[in-house]
Amino acid sequence: MTNTSTENGPAPFVIGFTLKAANGFDAEWLTPKVYGHTAEETAQRGAELLTAMRSVGLIDLAAKAAEYTRGQYKGAAGSGSAPKRFENGKVTNKATPAAADDDCPHGRKLVEKNDWAALFCQAREKSDQCEPLWRQKDGSYKAK
């Protein structure tokens, strides 16, 4: 017995991907989906979609468009609120303190323990990470 109706009906299998550009909550996300009538077809379509997104330059274009859009944002007048961040699986409004003369291009994450605090570089690769900045007695942050 052959079931030909599955090819004509809605595709029962779906794969959703989340391609996130960085660790921060405000990083670019691409969330494409593919559908198929079989698990194998859906997986093949997923591989084809990701390969095409890369080869056509869609991933790079999305990152550039997001960077441009962020550059256009002027902010709400008098908002003064800290940007939302994603830490330990939760959204938080805690602002990361700024450090004078910090030229880290990757962004920093504040880590506070009982008797110390530091700003750590968020570069993905360990070899690309900038030197940590440690909280001083006056509340400023400096490299050791």
C-alpha positions, 0 to 999 in steps of 0.5 A: 500500500503506497501513501501518495497523499504525504507528498501533496499535503503539508510537510510534517517535518521542520528544522529551525536553526538559530545562527547567533553572531555573538554571546550578547543578547543584542547580537544578530540572529538568523533563524531560518526554517526548512520543511520536508515530507521525510526526515532525510528530505528535511535534513538535506534541505537544511544542509542546502539552505545553510550552504546557500546562505553562506555561499550567497553571502546572506550571513555576512550581509545580515551582519553588515545590515545589523551593524548599519542599523545599530549605527542609525539608532539615536536612542530615546531622548532621556531614556538613560536605561541600560541595554538588556543583556542575556546572562546565565539564561536570563535577560538582565538590565545590569549595565557593564561599567565602562573603563577609561581608555578601553579599546577592546572591540569585542565587548566586555562582560562584568564578572563579580565575586565576593572580593573582586570584579573584572571586565572580561573580553567577549571575543569567541576565540581565547587567542583573540581575547583582550586583557581583563580589566580588574576593579580598583579600590576607587571603582575604576577598571584597569589591566594588571 
